[in-house]
Amino acid sequence: SVVYGFICLTVLVPFISQFKSSGSGHSLLAGTIVLAVMIFPTVTSISTDALMSLPKNLREGSYALGATRWQTIRTVLIPAALPSLLTAVVLGMARAFGEAL
């Protein structure tokens, strides 16, 4: 988290200050972007594990009924894995909160 903060101060803050009419670039936007980058790997890995742990019968059944790949993802896989996906987001936010403290 110290490295992320240093990169934010040396790269992101000057970049944001170029687009602001007043101020130095030290803003909530810079902190939000850095925390989002920090939690992205956590949320992604847990979400991938949640989707891969679903039984193949769900996927194959949806395909057998004539659904496309995106229809299967949207109407079958995401609702089935929704509790695990929400858990991934909560764990990522808890990590961001802990890092910010």
C-alpha positions as CSV (number, residue, x, y, z in Angstrom):
1,S,0.0,0.0,0.0
2,V,3.0,2.3,0.6
3,V,4.2,1.7,-3.0
4,Y,0.7,2.4,-4.4
5,G,0.5,5.7,-2.4
6,F,3.9,6.8,-3.6
7,I,3.0,6.1,-7.2
8,C,-0.2,8.0,-6.7
9,L,1.6,11.0,-5.3
10,T,4.3,11.0,-8.0
11,V,2.2,10.1,-11.1
12,L,-1.5,10.4,-10.5
13,V,-1.7,13.6,-8.5
14,P,0.2,15.7,-11.1
15,F,-1.8,14.1,-13.9
16,I,-5.1,15.1,-12.1
17,S,-3.8,18.6,-11.3
18,Q,-3.4,19.3,-15.1
19,F,-7.1,18.9,-15.6
20,K,-8.3,20.8,-12.5
21,S,-8.8,24.5,-12.8
22,S,-7.6,25.2,-9.3
23,G,-5.9,23.1,-6.6
24,S,-3.0,20.8,-6.5
25,G,-4.5,17.5,-7.5
26,H,-4.7,16.1,-4.0
27,S,-8.3,15.0,-4.1
28,L,-10.7,12.3,-3.3
29,L,-10.5,11.2,-7.0
30,A,-6.8,10.3,-6.7
31,G,-7.5,8.2,-3.5
32,T,-10.5,6.5,-5.1
33,I,-8.5,5.5,-8.2
34,V,-5.6,4.1,-6.1
35,L,-7.9,2.1,-3.8
36,A,-9.8,0.8,-6.8
37,V,-6.6,-0.4,-8.3
38,M,-5.5,-2.0,-5.0
39,I,-8.7,-4.0,-4.6
40,F,-9.1,-5.0,-8.2
41,P,-6.9,-8.2,-8.0
42,T,-8.7,-9.4,-4.9
43,V,-12.2,-8.9,-6.3
44,T,-11.2,-10.4,-9.7
45,S,-9.6,-13.6,-8.2
46,I,-12.5,-14.3,-5.8
47,S,-15.1,-13.7,-8.6
48,T,-13.2,-16.0,-11.0
49,D,-13.1,-18.7,-8.4
50,A,-16.8,-18.2,-7.7
51,L,-17.8,-18.5,-11.3
52,M,-15.5,-21.5,-11.9
53,S,-17.0,-23.4,-8.9
54,L,-20.4,-23.5,-10.5
55,P,-21.4,-26.9,-11.8
56,K,-21.0,-27.5,-15.5
57,N,-24.6,-28.7,-15.7
58,L,-25.9,-25.1,-15.4
59,R,-23.8,-24.0,-18.4
60,E,-24.6,-27.0,-20.5
61,G,-28.3,-26.9,-19.7
62,S,-28.5,-23.3,-20.8
63,Y,-26.7,-24.1,-24.0
64,A,-28.9,-27.1,-24.6
65,L,-32.0,-24.8,-24.4
66,G,-30.5,-22.6,-27.1
67,A,-29.1,-19.7,-25.1
68,T,-26.1,-17.9,-26.4
69,R,-22.9,-17.5,-24.4
70,W,-23.9,-14.0,-23.1
71,Q,-27.4,-15.1,-22.3
72,T,-26.0,-17.9,-20.3
73,I,-23.7,-15.6,-18.4
74,R,-26.3,-13.0,-17.7
75,T,-29.3,-15.2,-16.9
76,V,-27.8,-18.3,-15.4
77,L,-24.3,-18.0,-14.2
78,I,-24.3,-14.5,-12.6
79,P,-27.6,-15.1,-10.6
80,A,-26.2,-18.5,-9.4
81,A,-22.9,-17.0,-8.3
82,L,-24.4,-13.7,-7.0
83,P,-23.8,-14.3,-3.3
84,S,-20.1,-15.2,-3.9
85,L,-19.7,-12.2,-6.2
86,L,-21.1,-9.9,-3.5
87,T,-18.8,-11.5,-1.0
88,A,-15.9,-10.7,-3.3
89,V,-16.9,-7.1,-3.5
90,V,-17.3,-6.9,0.3
91,L,-13.9,-8.5,0.9
92,G,-12.3,-6.1,-1.5
93,M,-14.0,-3.1,0.1
94,A,-12.9,-4.3,3.5
95,R,-9.3,-4.5,2.3
96,A,-9.5,-1.0,0.9
97,F,-10.9,0.2,4.2
98,G,-8.2,-1.5,6.1
99,E,-5.5,-0.2,3.8
100,A,-6.9,3.4,4.1
101,L,-6.8,3.3,7.9
